[in-house]
Amino acid sequence: MYFISGIHTDAGKTVVSAFLQRALDADYWKPIQAGDLDFGDTDRVKAWTGTPADRFHPVRHALNTPASPHYAARIDGVEIRLDDFVLPETNGRNLIVEGAGGLLVPINEEETIVDLVAKLDLPVILVSRHYLGSINHTLLSIDYLQRQGFQLAGLIYSGGDSPETVRIVGEQTGVWPLVELPELETVDAAGIDFLVAEFGAALRAALEKTKA
């Protein structure tokens, strides 16, 4: 079981989550969906993977406004509490849990996404993306997880290609990517099929090494 978080909101968590669900034959759960309720991240992963519907678990908090969960919940007149979240039963299958935004996105007035990670007690797979400023965001995210004692199962780069970013982040943190996924021209079922065929075996091998 893995919690998927990103270095920022548009790092590519949902594409990576779809790839991971297929590559690891896992269930999928999005605990908090803020905005896009007509076709949210669960719907996207369903469409992209073709995985049976019973492998997807209900969103716990479906919020109308595309904003930080604490603010979207306030607009909807609800309060998000850590006690609201319980890992779904997967009958022994793996589980991919996709977070909302980045690690320190507030879910209420006192707690953030990392508090949800701690509540669920899951290792984190961090998703990075190559853009100007991403080195800083990646280093800060890794540093926070390491300093706070969270288990970082790995780092995945989603989209683009920047060997220098990979090198400097790896040299400074000791964290090298599980896999580096290319940018998809179109994110659809065929695109996810391609990622799984090209990188699925490498991902599984890399995750096995982290368990050793």
C-alpha positions in Angstrom: 0.0 0.0 0.0 1.3 3.4 -0.9 0.3 7.1 -0.4 0.9 9.1 -3.5 1.8 12.8 -3.0 3.3 15.4 -5.2 5.8 18.3 -5.0 2.9 20.5 -6.1 -0.7 20.3 -7.3 0.0 19.6 -10.9 3.0 17.2 -10.5 1.2 14.3 -12.2 -0.1 12.3 -9.2 -3.2 11.0 -11.0 -1.3 9.7 -14.1 1.2 8.1 -11.7 -1.6 6.6 -9.7 -3.1 5.1 -12.8 0.3 3.7 -13.8 0.8 2.3 -10.3 -2.6 0.8 -10.1 -2.0 -1.1 -13.3 1.6 -2.0 -12.7 0.9 -3.3 -9.2 -2.5 -4.7 -9.8 -3.8 -2.5 -7.0 -7.0 -0.9 -5.8 -7.4 2.9 -5.9 -8.7 5.3 -3.3 -8.9 9.1 -3.4 -9.9 10.2 0.2 -10.5 13.8 -0.7 -11.7 15.2 -4.0 -11.9 19.0 -4.2 -13.6 20.2 -7.3 -14.2 18.3 -10.6 -17.0 16.3 -9.0 -18.5 15.5 -12.4 -15.3 13.7 -13.5 -12.8 13.6 -10.7 -9.6 11.7 -10.3 -11.3 8.4 -9.5 -13.2 8.7 -12.8 -10.0 9.5 -14.6 -8.1 6.5 -13.3 -11.1 4.3 -14.1 -11.2 5.6 -17.6 -7.4 5.3 -18.1 -6.9 1.9 -16.6 -10.1 -0.1 -17.4 -9.8 -1.7 -14.0 -13.1 -3.2 -12.7 -15.3 -0.8 -10.7 -15.0 -2.8 -7.5 -11.3 -2.0 -7.3 -12.2 1.7 -6.7 -13.2 2.9 -3.2 -15.6 5.8 -2.5 -14.2 9.3 -1.9 -14.7 10.1 1.7 -15.0 13.9 1.2 -16.3 15.1 -2.2 -16.0 18.9 -2.1 -17.4 21.3 -4.7 -14.7 23.9 -4.9 -11.3 23.3 -6.5 -9.3 24.7 -3.6 -7.3 23.6 -0.6 -9.4 21.0 1.2 -9.7 23.0 4.4 -11.2 26.0 2.5 -13.3 23.8 0.1 -14.8 22.1 3.1 -15.6 25.4 4.8 -17.4 26.6 1.7 -19.5 23.3 1.8 -20.2 23.7 5.5 -18.4 20.5 6.5 -15.4 19.7 8.7 -12.7 17.2 7.7 -11.3 15.2 10.6 -8.6 12.6 10.6 -11.1 10.1 12.3 -13.1 10.3 9.0 -10.6 8.2 7.2 -10.2 4.4 7.5 -8.3 2.3 5.0 -10.7 0.4 2.8 -10.7 -3.4 2.7 -8.9 -4.7 -0.4 -9.0 -8.5 0.2 -5.3 -8.6 0.3 -4.7 -6.6 -2.8 -2.3 -3.6 -3.0 -3.8 -0.1 -2.5 -2.9 3.2 -4.1 -4.1 6.2 -2.1 -3.9 9.5 -4.0 -3.6 12.6 -1.9 -4.9 16.1 -2.6 -2.2 18.6 -3.6 1.1 18.5 -1.9 2.3 17.3 1.5 1.5 20.4 3.5 -1.9 21.2 2.0 -4.3 21.9 4.9 -7.3 19.6 5.4 -8.6 21.6 8.4 -7.4 24.4 10.6 -4.7 22.3 12.3 -3.9 19.3 10.1 -2.4 18.7 6.7 -2.1 15.9 4.2 1.0 14.5 6.0 -1.2 14.1 9.1 -3.5 12.0 7.0 -0.4 10.0 5.8 0.5 9.4 9.5 -3.1 8.4 10.3 -3.1 5.8 7.5 0.4 4.8 8.3 1.5 4.3 4.7 4.8 4.8 2.9 4.9 7.7 0.5 5.7 7.7 -3.2 6.5 11.3 -4.1 5.8 12.5 -7.6 8.0 15.2 -9.1 7.8 17.0 -12.4 10.4 18.8 -14.4 9.8 22.6 -14.5 11.7 25.7 -13.4 11.7 25.6 -9.6 11.1 21.8 -9.3 14.5 21.1 -7.8 13.6 23.3 -4.8 10.1 21.8 -4.5 11.5 18.3 -4.7 14.3 18.9 -2.2 11.9 20.6 0.3 9.4 17.7 0.0 12.0 15.0 0.5 13.7 16.9 3.4 10.4 17.3 5.2 9.5 13.6 4.9 12.9 12.5 6.0 13.1 15.0 8.9 9.7 14.0 10.2 10.4 10.3 10.0 8.0 9.4 7.2 8.8 6.3 5.1 9.6 7.5 1.6 9.1 4.4 -0.6 10.4 6.2 -3.6 10.4 9.1 -6.1 8.8 9.1 -9.5 9.4 11.8 -12.1 6.4 12.3 -14.3 6.8 14.1 -17.7 9.7 15.6 -19.4 13.4 14.8 -19.2 16.1 16.6 -17.0 19.1 14.4 -16.2 20.6 17.3 -14.2 17.6 17.6 -11.9 17.7 13.8 -11.3 21.4 14.0 -10.6 21.4 16.9 -8.2 18.4 15.7 -6.2 19.9 12.2 -6.0 23.3 13.5 -4.9 21.9 15.8 -2.3 19.3 13.4 -0.8 20.3 9.9 -1.7 16.9 9.5 -3.3 17.0 8.3 -6.9 13.9 7.7 -9.0 12.0 4.4 -9.0 11.2 5.2 -12.7 11.1 8.3 -14.9 7.9 8.5 -16.9 7.9 10.4 -20.1 5.3 13.1 -21.0 2.3 11.5 -22.7 1.0 13.3 -25.7 -2.5 12.2 -24.7 -3.4 10.8 -21.3 -5.8 7.9 -22.1 -6.0 4.2 -21.8 -3.4 3.7 -24.6 -1.0 6.0 -22.8 -1.2 4.2 -19.5 -0.9 0.8 -21.4 2.4 2.2 -22.8 3.7 3.3 -19.5 2.9 -0.1 -17.9 4.5 -2.0 -20.8 7.7 0.1 -20.8 8.2 0.9 -17.1 6.1 -1.5 -15.0 8.7 -4.2 -14.6 11.4 -1.6 -13.6 9.0 -0.1 -11.1 8.3 -3.5 -9.4 12.0 -4.3 -9.3 12.8 -0.9 -7.8 10.1 -1.2 -5.1 11.3 -4.7 -4.2 14.8 -3.3 -3.6 13.3 -0.7 -1.2 11.8 -3.5 0.9 15.1 -5.4 1.1 
